[in-house]
C-alpha cells in the first residue's frame, strides 16, 4: 500500500509516508522492513519524474535523511539530464536551491544546527553551476560576492562554496566534463578572481569572527596554486597570511596557504619577495618553535593540531627549498636563515611518524642528488654516489664533479649533510627480509617478506 502510494507521482508525494520509509531504511526498521524500504527508495530514484517532487519534499520534511534522499535524486538529474530540461525548470531549481542556502545561512542558529544539510546544498549548487556558468549564469560570481557582504554567516558559507567550486573545477572534474568545458570554467574563474580576491582580503582585514576567517583561509588555499602571481605579490595578501601565521587558531590554515605560495616557481621575477617572505616566516617560527626544542618529543606529546602544525612546517620548508633554495644561498646574508631552516627539517625528520618522514625524505633525496651531481653521472654507475653522498670522499672525481659552483654549494651545506648522515643511519629502513622455510614437499626454500612502503624508503636511502 505504501509503495503504491509513493509510486503515484501524479500528485504531491506523501512526505509523512516518505519520511517513515526513509527512517525504516536508516534507523527503525527490521531486516525485512529495511529491504522493503530500500526497494521503494530505489524505484523512486529510478523514476524520471521523482525529481519534480524534490522542492515539495524539501519544503515539507523535517527528516534530515529524507532531505539527503531528495538531494540525491536531484544530483542524479543534474549529472545526467540537466541540459535536456526546459529552461524554466532549470532556472526554478537553481533559484530555489540558492534561496534555501541563503535562508539557512543568514541565521546563525539555523546555519550551525543545519550545517551538514547546508553543505549538501552547497555541493548541489556547485553541480548546477558547472552546467550553467559562465554562459547561462554569467552573474554567479558577482551574485555570490554580493550575497557574502550581507552577513558574516552568509559570507562564511560563500567561502565554502568558492572552495568547492575551485576543487570541482581543478581537482575533481576529470572524467565528468569535457576538456573544453574545464578550460572554459578555469578561464572564467581566473577572469573573475579579482572579485574573490577583494572579498577575501576584506574579510581577513575586517572580520573578528574566527569561523569566517578560517573559512576564508581554507577557500584561499584552494585558489593559491593557480591564480596569477600578481594577486599574491602585488597585493597585501602575502603580508596578511604572515600576519595570521603566529595566531594559534589560524596557524595551520595560514601555513598551508604559505606552502602553496612557496611551491610556486616562475623564475626570478619575485625572488626578492620570496626572500622577504622566508625571513619573516623564520623569525615568527623561531618564536613559536624554538630551534633548541626537541621536536620529536614535542610531536609525541602534542595534540593532533600541534602534530599537524609540525607536519605543515615540514611541507613549507620542502616546498620552499625545492623551488627557491638557490635564491637564498646566492646571498651571504641569507645563508644563516637557510641553514636554520634545514636544521628544522633535520629535527622534524626524527619525528616518529611515517608520513612526516616521507615528506622529509623526498626532499633530502632531491637535495643530495642536486648537490652531488647525481644527474652528471648517468651511465657511469661507478661514479654514482649513494644517497647523502656517503661514498663521495672515496670516489674518483671527474671534471664535471668538481666544478667550482658545485664545490661552493657543497661547502655551504657541509654541516647539514654531516647531520643528515647521522639521521640516515638512525632512521635506515630495513631491507627485504629473507627467511628459510621448509615447503610442503620437504624442500628447503627461501621466502621474502615484503613491506612495500619500507622497501621504497630503503631503496631511496
Legacy VTK file of the C-alpha trace (Angstrom):
# vtk DataFile Version 3.0
C-alpha trace
ASCII
DATASET POLYDATA
POINTS 461 float
0.000 0.000 0.000
2.738 2.443 0.999
4.770 1.509 -2.052
1.864 2.078 -4.416
1.047 5.418 -2.832
4.649 6.647 -3.095
4.935 5.469 -6.699
1.967 7.608 -7.718
3.686 10.862 -8.712
0.652 12.351 -10.426
0.000 14.257 -7.190
2.262 15.698 -4.467
4.098 12.865 -2.752
3.035 11.927 0.783
6.013 13.333 2.691
4.981 11.783 6.026
4.891 8.364 4.380
8.203 9.043 2.637
9.756 10.052 5.975
8.586 6.783 7.532
10.012 4.794 4.613
13.366 6.562 4.764
13.606 6.169 8.534
12.711 2.473 8.230
15.686 2.089 5.923
18.153 4.107 8.018
17.148 3.506 11.596
13.975 1.951 12.901
13.083 -0.918 10.595
13.609 -4.651 10.927
15.640 -6.505 8.315
12.514 -7.157 6.221
11.286 -3.561 6.592
14.683 -2.234 5.558
14.698 -4.409 2.456
11.193 -3.247 1.530
12.104 0.404 2.161
15.273 0.017 0.098
13.247 -1.347 -2.813
10.787 1.565 -2.647
13.553 4.181 -2.492
15.438 2.578 -5.379
12.301 2.656 -7.510
11.732 6.311 -6.641
15.307 7.188 -7.613
14.897 5.336 -10.902
11.645 7.138 -11.762
12.472 10.052 -14.126
9.666 12.164 -12.627
10.637 11.893 -8.951
12.924 14.921 -9.189
9.850 17.110 -9.840
8.822 16.365 -6.241
12.150 17.488 -4.754
11.051 21.028 -3.854
7.820 19.713 -2.292
9.799 17.174 -0.253
12.401 19.681 0.969
9.703 22.170 1.941
7.654 19.689 3.961
10.015 17.185 5.563
11.747 17.544 8.897
13.824 14.428 8.423
17.470 15.026 7.614
17.661 11.626 5.924
14.725 12.493 3.674
16.354 15.789 2.709
19.509 13.927 1.729
17.446 11.425 -0.266
15.749 14.253 -2.174
19.110 15.869 -2.938
20.477 12.529 -4.170
17.568 12.324 -6.611
18.265 15.878 -7.760
22.006 15.292 -8.146
21.306 12.358 -10.460
19.216 14.612 -12.689
21.858 17.365 -12.636
24.588 14.920 -13.597
22.823 13.118 -16.427
19.816 15.123 -17.643
20.298 18.769 -16.696
20.932 20.210 -20.141
17.894 18.388 -21.545
15.487 20.017 -19.062
13.341 23.019 -20.045
14.906 26.382 -19.179
12.129 27.309 -16.733
12.649 24.080 -14.766
16.419 24.604 -14.615
16.035 28.227 -13.516
13.379 27.318 -10.967
15.541 24.670 -9.311
18.665 26.836 -9.456
16.848 29.727 -7.772
15.200 27.508 -5.166
18.466 25.889 -4.045
20.124 29.325 -3.890
17.272 30.741 -1.795
17.310 27.852 0.693
21.071 28.222 1.146
20.743 31.960 1.796
17.795 31.438 4.148
19.591 28.828 6.255
22.954 30.605 6.323
21.517 34.033 7.136
20.648 32.978 10.677
23.468 31.886 12.995
21.352 29.294 14.814
19.993 27.551 11.722
23.368 27.744 9.991
25.099 25.871 12.824
22.306 23.365 13.507
21.739 22.588 9.811
25.378 22.740 8.774
25.520 19.276 7.205
22.356 19.986 5.221
23.754 23.331 4.070
26.948 21.576 2.980
24.874 19.134 0.900
23.007 22.062 -0.655
26.328 23.742 -1.440
27.512 20.633 -3.287
24.241 20.515 -5.241
24.560 24.188 -6.162
28.120 23.733 -7.411
26.993 20.794 -9.562
24.406 23.117 -11.135
26.995 25.869 -11.562
29.235 23.504 -13.532
26.465 23.312 -16.150
25.126 26.873 -16.030
28.192 29.055 -15.521
29.558 31.079 -17.202
27.321 31.086 -20.306
23.868 30.713 -18.736
24.655 32.222 -15.319
27.121 34.993 -16.041
26.432 36.786 -12.783
27.164 33.815 -10.499
30.453 35.097 -9.005
29.235 38.727 -8.647
25.980 37.433 -7.102
27.897 35.253 -4.655
30.268 38.047 -3.647
27.360 40.451 -3.214
25.485 37.952 -1.024
28.628 37.463 1.078
28.537 41.130 2.050
25.080 40.882 3.630
26.032 38.886 6.748
29.033 37.121 8.240
27.390 33.693 8.301
26.340 34.013 4.652
29.892 35.115 3.886
31.288 32.062 5.688
29.096 29.798 3.581
30.020 31.660 0.396
33.651 30.873 1.178
32.725 27.196 1.461
31.017 27.391 -1.957
34.040 29.118 -3.514
36.332 26.427 -2.127
34.069 23.700 -3.511
33.992 25.410 -6.893
37.780 25.567 -7.156
38.122 21.938 -6.058
35.478 20.777 -8.531
36.974 22.662 -11.468
40.657 21.989 -10.776
40.748 18.724 -8.837
37.645 16.576 -9.283
36.318 17.430 -12.741
38.344 14.891 -14.715
36.037 12.322 -16.288
32.874 14.325 -15.599
33.354 17.249 -18.008
34.952 17.682 -21.405
38.382 19.299 -21.584
36.809 22.233 -23.395
34.291 22.758 -20.576
37.012 22.504 -17.928
39.100 25.051 -19.835
36.101 27.378 -20.101
35.418 27.188 -16.359
39.077 27.748 -15.484
39.278 30.810 -17.711
36.074 32.232 -16.234
37.228 31.603 -12.682
40.553 33.237 -13.477
38.983 36.290 -15.094
36.631 36.856 -12.153
39.109 36.071 -9.395
39.623 39.757 -8.679
36.191 39.851 -7.007
37.060 36.798 -4.900
40.480 38.251 -4.080
38.982 41.539 -2.904
36.380 39.731 -0.793
39.000 37.540 0.896
41.262 40.496 1.669
38.324 42.452 3.057
37.276 39.602 5.349
40.817 38.971 6.590
41.344 42.648 7.347
37.947 43.478 8.854
36.403 40.395 10.470
36.985 39.217 14.028
34.868 36.074 13.631
37.073 33.003 13.959
34.860 30.683 11.863
34.715 33.193 8.998
38.476 33.795 8.987
39.137 30.043 8.968
36.670 29.524 6.107
38.343 32.337 4.150
41.844 30.913 4.642
40.566 27.493 3.628
38.989 28.922 0.460
42.167 30.836 -0.386
44.188 27.653 -0.048
42.127 26.103 -2.852
42.954 29.005 -5.205
46.586 29.875 -4.485
48.152 27.176 -6.650
46.762 28.583 -9.910
45.901 32.296 -9.587
48.152 34.897 -11.294
51.129 35.727 -9.051
50.253 39.414 -9.089
47.332 38.684 -6.760
49.836 37.298 -4.250
52.885 39.530 -4.528
51.377 42.801 -5.732
48.692 42.980 -3.069
48.638 42.754 0.752
47.733 39.042 0.569
51.128 37.571 1.485
51.596 40.075 4.297
48.117 39.165 5.562
48.865 35.433 5.551
52.069 36.035 7.503
50.080 38.109 9.987
47.769 35.171 10.709
50.553 32.578 10.864
51.520 33.177 14.537
47.870 33.046 15.714
47.192 29.532 17.104
43.621 29.370 15.772
44.778 30.069 12.213
48.392 28.938 12.015
47.795 25.599 10.271
45.498 27.092 7.630
47.803 30.085 7.114
50.788 27.743 6.852
49.030 25.611 4.235
48.443 28.781 2.216
52.081 29.837 2.607
53.193 26.376 1.476
51.133 26.739 -1.709
52.846 30.073 -2.372
56.248 28.554 -1.566
55.724 25.802 -4.137
55.134 28.263 -6.988
58.105 28.819 -9.265
58.064 31.249 -12.170
61.706 32.191 -12.476
63.408 35.003 -10.560
60.841 37.745 -11.059
59.594 37.628 -7.461
62.839 36.449 -5.833
63.068 39.456 -3.501
59.522 38.848 -2.266
60.265 35.187 -1.631
63.365 36.059 0.398
61.363 38.559 2.452
58.591 36.021 2.969
61.082 33.398 4.159
62.833 35.825 6.508
59.581 36.895 8.179
58.422 33.287 8.373
61.651 32.175 10.061
61.504 34.973 12.606
57.944 34.031 13.517
58.671 30.295 13.564
61.618 30.685 15.934
59.287 32.355 18.433
56.692 29.589 18.083
59.045 26.612 17.737
62.484 27.440 19.202
65.441 25.887 17.391
66.623 24.167 20.578
63.247 22.474 21.117
63.223 18.687 20.954
60.739 18.483 18.095
60.296 14.661 18.089
59.365 14.764 21.796
57.087 17.773 21.262
55.378 15.922 18.408
54.871 12.821 20.531
53.348 14.827 23.390
51.395 17.249 21.200
47.726 17.388 20.283
46.573 16.449 16.781
46.549 20.155 15.923
50.141 20.565 17.128
51.252 17.461 15.246
49.597 18.794 12.093
51.497 22.048 12.611
54.869 20.267 12.659
53.951 18.334 9.521
52.857 21.579 7.843
56.184 23.194 8.784
57.950 20.314 7.018
55.744 20.793 3.955
56.527 24.508 3.895
60.288 24.003 4.063
60.344 21.229 1.452
58.114 23.236 -0.904
60.153 26.414 -0.463
63.558 24.774 -0.771
62.615 22.760 -3.865
61.692 25.950 -5.703
63.766 28.734 -4.132
66.792 27.395 -2.248
69.232 28.876 -4.781
67.765 32.330 -4.221
68.614 32.028 -0.517
72.100 30.589 -0.970
73.087 33.225 -3.549
73.206 35.995 -0.914
75.577 35.584 2.075
73.197 37.429 4.407
70.566 34.710 3.877
72.797 31.683 4.488
72.232 31.563 8.245
68.444 31.541 7.815
68.738 28.882 5.123
70.809 26.646 7.389
68.390 27.262 10.257
65.536 26.074 8.038
67.470 22.936 7.124
68.129 22.440 10.835
64.392 22.469 11.488
63.867 19.958 8.704
66.534 17.613 10.072
64.956 17.791 13.518
61.487 17.106 12.074
62.953 14.147 10.158
63.493 12.419 13.515
59.746 12.554 14.265
58.377 9.047 14.701
55.714 9.302 12.014
55.978 7.589 8.642
54.112 10.252 6.674
56.184 13.087 8.145
59.385 11.193 7.393
58.284 10.530 3.796
57.840 14.269 3.239
61.330 14.971 4.574
62.993 12.006 2.862
61.663 13.035 -0.528
63.304 16.434 -0.166
66.595 15.102 1.195
66.815 12.772 -1.788
66.238 15.704 -4.127
68.773 17.984 -2.404
71.557 15.414 -2.216
71.071 14.411 -5.843
71.371 18.076 -6.796
74.361 18.859 -4.587
76.456 15.876 -5.528
75.730 15.890 -9.221
73.813 12.645 -9.457
72.477 13.745 -12.838
76.037 14.194 -14.184
76.847 10.525 -13.668
74.036 8.857 -15.615
75.531 5.887 -17.423
78.540 5.761 -15.058
77.463 3.526 -12.159
80.970 3.509 -10.732
80.803 7.270 -10.300
77.280 7.432 -8.875
77.191 8.373 -5.182
74.787 6.666 -2.866
72.145 8.811 -1.226
73.519 11.548 1.021
76.936 11.292 -0.618
78.282 8.808 1.883
80.753 7.482 -0.693
81.770 10.815 -2.211
85.034 11.087 -0.322
86.176 7.750 -1.726
85.174 8.152 -5.377
87.393 9.333 -8.227
86.288 12.793 -9.227
85.667 13.812 -12.797
85.979 17.341 -14.151
82.202 17.749 -14.014
82.046 16.695 -10.370
84.475 19.350 -9.214
83.069 22.397 -10.879
83.647 25.402 -8.706
79.960 26.130 -8.321
79.249 22.602 -7.122
82.177 22.799 -4.745
80.979 26.066 -3.234
77.472 24.711 -2.778
78.787 21.609 -1.044
80.736 23.816 1.376
77.574 25.730 2.278
75.756 22.516 3.114
78.603 20.623 4.766
77.152 20.891 8.284
73.572 19.865 7.330
74.980 16.997 5.238
77.002 15.759 8.207
73.881 15.775 10.396
71.961 14.141 7.590
74.308 11.160 7.556
73.618 10.611 11.243
69.895 10.902 10.602
70.022 8.310 7.836
71.926 5.841 9.991
69.372 6.174 12.790
66.308 6.046 10.514
67.554 3.476 7.984
64.666 1.330 6.790
65.120 -2.418 6.929
65.825 -4.253 3.662
63.678 -7.023 2.273
63.582 -9.848 4.812
64.502 -13.338 3.640
63.531 -16.379 5.694
64.434 -20.034 5.169
61.449 -22.387 5.411
60.542 -25.955 4.574
57.777 -26.224 1.974
55.027 -28.855 1.834
57.316 -31.209 -0.111
60.057 -31.073 2.478
62.309 -28.851 0.394
64.246 -26.010 1.993
63.323 -22.760 0.214
63.743 -19.022 0.638
60.760 -16.722 1.114
60.774 -12.919 1.130
58.701 -10.798 3.496
57.737 -7.615 1.681
56.625 -4.299 3.136
56.265 -2.071 0.074
56.412 1.273 1.908
59.505 0.266 3.847
61.165 -1.120 0.716
60.614 2.139 -1.149
62.231 4.038 1.725
65.114 1.556 1.855
65.827 1.910 -1.863
65.782 5.711 -1.611
68.081 5.713 1.409
LINES 1 462
461 0 1 2 3 4 5 6 7 8 9 10 11 12 13 14 15 16 17 18 19 20 21 22 23 24 25 26 27 28 29 30 31 32 33 34 35 36 37 38 39 40 41 42 43 44 45 46 47 48 49 50 51 52 53 54 55 56 57 58 59 60 61 62 63 64 65 66 67 68 69 70 71 72 73 74 75 76 77 78 79 80 81 82 83 84 85 86 87 88 89 90 91 92 93 94 95 96 97 98 99 100 101 102 103 104 105 106 107 108 109 110 111 112 113 114 115 116 117 118 119 120 121 122 123 124 125 126 127 128 129 130 131 132 133 134 135 136 137 138 139 140 141 142 143 144 145 146 147 148 149 150 151 152 153 154 155 156 157 158 159 160 161 162 163 164 165 166 167 168 169 170 171 172 173 174 175 176 177 178 179 180 181 182 183 184 185 186 187 188 189 190 191 192 193 194 195 196 197 198 199 200 201 202 203 204 205 206 207 208 209 210 211 212 213 214 215 216 217 218 219 220 221 222 223 224 225 226 227 228 229 230 231 232 233 234 235 236 237 238 239 240 241 242 243 244 245 246 247 248 249 250 251 252 253 254 255 256 257 258 259 260 261 262 263 264 265 266 267 268 269 270 271 272 273 274 275 276 277 278 279 280 281 282 283 284 285 286 287 288 289 290 291 292 293 294 295 296 297 298 299 300 301 302 303 304 305 306 307 308 309 310 311 312 313 314 315 316 317 318 319 320 321 322 323 324 325 326 327 328 329 330 331 332 333 334 335 336 337 338 339 340 341 342 343 344 345 346 347 348 349 350 351 352 353 354 355 356 357 358 359 360 361 362 363 364 365 366 367 368 369 370 371 372 373 374 375 376 377 378 379 380 381 382 383 384 385 386 387 388 389 390 391 392 393 394 395 396 397 398 399 400 401 402 403 404 405 406 407 408 409 410 411 412 413 414 415 416 417 418 419 420 421 422 423 424 425 426 427 428 429 430 431 432 433 434 435 436 437 438 439 440 441 442 443 444 445 446 447 448 449 450 451 452 453 454 455 456 457 458 459 460
